[in-house]
Amino acid sequence: MASFGLAASPDSGDDVLQRPHYTHHSTASSPQLQLLADAHNHARSWADHENGPESPNFFASCNFSNRGLTWLPAELVDIIGEKAFKLALDHNPLNSLSGISARLGEFRNLSILLLQQCAFSDFPREVLACTALETLDLSNNHIKAIPEDFSRLSKLKRFNVAHNRVTEVPTSMSSMSSLHWIVLWGNPIMLPNPSLWRINHDNAMSGPTIVQSEWSIIRNETRQLKRALGGVDKPEQSPQSASP
């Protein structure tokens, strides 16, 4: 079952809820039906929370990891689009965001998007419409290039594209003043001004999270990268959590 963590209660466990019957999603396969059923059930459960869905301070963390999803039904946006601040779609065989691609911009409060360990060979340009994003994880895919207009994600703080096939990064990254953690390990990257840039290819992720010492390495490498790209990186305090 999907795990929806309410922002005001991050330690809540998984709910075991009965799947309702759907008659209007006849084209959806079983993983998509289960996805919509869980989304509906959890959306209904939000009404019982003290900061219910009508509250401007209510946002939900939505976990649809490892569901066998190959595409996403557009109805998902109608159900959780306004209230989702974190959307985990990692470990699904997604090679695109077809189904919701035209509507990703309706996730107006989406701050964290997890798409690691999927099947992307191209950068999913649709995510550029999610202008509130602060964390984007596309690690362990097959992405070859990052788009030049990546800087449209002006609020982005952490970008993980480790272990892909990226050979270059756009110079526009140097102007992204909020971006302080770029994880590029495990890519055959060719960078401008190589004498100013030293990426440590021997570093590896420590399981599902990055420990604090590795964040320090990432922060320093990000500053070097932005200097190499011609920008100036402003200092920022260490993150409260080691998780991106």
KAWOSUL-V18225 format. One record per backbone hydrogen bond with DSSP energy under -1.0 kcal/mol. CO is the residue of the C=O (numbers start at 1). NH is the residue of the N-H. Records with the same first field share a line. If there is no record, write none. Layout:
CO=NH + NH
This chain:
3=63
5=61
6=9
9=12
25=28
29=33
30=34
31=35
32=36
33=37
34=38
35=39
36=40
37=41
38=42
39=43
40=44
41=45
42=46
45=48
46=49
52=55
55=58
59=7
60=85 + 86
61=5
62=88
73=76
74=77
75=79
76=80
77=81
80=84
83=60
85=111 + 112
86=62
87=114
88=64
90=66
92=94
94=119
97=100 + 101
98=72
100=103
103=106
104=107
106=108
107=110
111=134 + 135
112=87
113=137
114=89
116=91
120=142
123=125
124=127
125=128
126=129
127=130
129=131
130=133
134=157 + 158
135=113
136=160
137=115
139=117
143=165
144=167
147=150
149=152
150=153
152=154
153=156
157=180 + 181
158=136
159=183
160=138
162=140
167=190
170=173
171=174
172=175
173=176
175=177
176=179
181=159
183=161
185=163
187=189
193=196
194=197
199=201
200=203
205=207
206=209
211=215
212=216
213=217
214=218
215=219
216=220
217=221
218=222
219=223
220=224
221=225
222=226
223=227
224=228
225=229
226=231
227=230
